[in-house]
Amino acid sequence: MTLDPAIAAAERTEAARDLIARARTETVHLVTVSALDLCTLDGPRQPLFDERVTHAWLQVADRRRRKLVEEVTAGMVQRGLLLGNTPQRGTGKDLDSHALKPELGLMLAARCRPAFIVTAAGEGPGLRPVNLFALGDQAEPVRGIVAELPAGLPPDRAARYPGARKLGPLGWLYNYALVSPLNAAEILARWTLRPPAQPGDAFPARYLVSAYRPDQEQPLGYHLRVRADGSRAVVDGLAGEYAGPPSFDLEGLQAVMLNLLTEASR
């Protein structure tokens, strides 16, 4: 699928403009998709994509991958994420005959052309990050922020999809929401304040929160290491910005994260 024209068309709809306006005052759920959906939508070519998912996708044989693309495309049509004509099987161009649902279009606009990216990665094996993609254009650099949140099947549904676990990283789920910078800062603060299940140390959880621009290979020079115990967090700045270092409650940590987002948008 040639994503750029489809994304641009989805962004121009009245529904998309309404979603962006609503996100200034509330959290707007966009879509829930799997890693297979993202791969079908050319995720590995986007500015930020999980290496574990990319590796799993590249391990799939070409013939099987083509069939998966057809099956996943049909699934997105059934779920209403792709709109328009019925895909023609076997053409290799199944996605080309579809438009994007506005919610999917906004998510892809942020993923494919982010003004900046902020990622909160847990420093431990198997931990999936929270990622933020700034949705903007030349007139307004930050129209909203798309939050990518790791998700899993609810227990009552997991039993009905035993094959999902066999897919490994390709079966991972992601929730996407459109939020304001203030709400994005709260998401970062709540995520990094909550420790993974590893009791012992006073501050057991460690997260590295970094800001990137897609046109720069290096971080913006503003990233934080956060250690938390569920109620307070210690924040270390790589440049020694936090002498001490102090600890923050949720409100204080949210202010730190909002400052990071502000710096990233400049």
C-alpha positions, 0 to 999 in steps of 0.5 A: 500500500502507498501509505502517504496519500491514504494517510493524508486523505484520512487526516483531512476528514472532518472526523479526524479534525474532530478527534484532534479537537477532542484530544485537547481536553480528553483521552481519545482512543484510536485503535487497538492493533497487533504487531501483525497489523503493524507489519502489514501496514509497513511498520518495519519501515517507520521511524521507530519499530520494535526490533523483536517484531521486525526480526520475527517478521523477517523470519517468516518465509516469503510465501507465508508472509504474502498469505499473512498480509492477505489474511491480516488485510481482510481482518482489518476490513472486517474490523472497519479499520480499512474502508472501501473495496473488497481486496483482490486476493493474490494480487499482492496489492490488497491494501491499495484498494482501501482507504484508512479509517480516520483513527487509523490514519491519525495513528499512522500519520504520527508513526510515519511522520512524527515531529518527535518521539519519546520512548520510555523503555524498561531496563530489563529483559522482556519489558515493552516500552511506552512510545509517544509520537508527536502528530504535527505539520508545518503550521502546527508542530504539535497538534496532538500526541499519539501514545502507543501502549503495550496491551494484552488479551483480557483473560476471558479472551485469551482462552479463545485465542490459544494461537496468539501466544505461538505468534510470539512478538507478532502476536503482541497488541498495542493500544493507541490513544490521541492525547494532549501534551499534559495527558502524555506527561501523565501517561509517562509519569504513571508508567515509569512510577509503576515498578515491574514485579521485582521486589527487593530494592527501595527503587527497583524499577528502572526506565530510560526515557529519551526524546528523538527526532526522526531526522536525527540519529542521536537523542536530543540530548535530553533523556532521563533515567527513572527509578521508582517504587510505585509511589515515588521516583528518583530521576537521574539526568545524564548531564547531572541536572538533578543534584542529589538526586531528588525523588518525585511523587506522581505530580512532580514526576508529571511536571518533569515529563511535561518539561521533557515533552516541551523541550522535545517540541522546540 
